[in-house]
């Protein structure tokens, strides 16, 4: 995983410890990036999860 992906996941962890749902906008503000950057990072992470699920279901 790239450092940016790790930062994305870490920001979700930190923000989720507050008593509110984590929104893309919250992550963007926390990381000081644009909201589209967060959307791309989320898609990258989702794609990896789907790939892993396919491997598990085949085996």
Residue pairs with C-beta under 8 A, 6 or more apart in sequence:
4 41
5 41
5 44
5 45
7 31
8 27
8 31
8 38
8 41
8 42
8 45
9 45
11 27
11 30
11 31
12 22
12 27
14 30
15 22
15 26
15 27
15 30
16 22
24 35
24 38
24 39
24 42
25 35
27 38
28 34
28 35
28 37
28 38
31 37
31 38
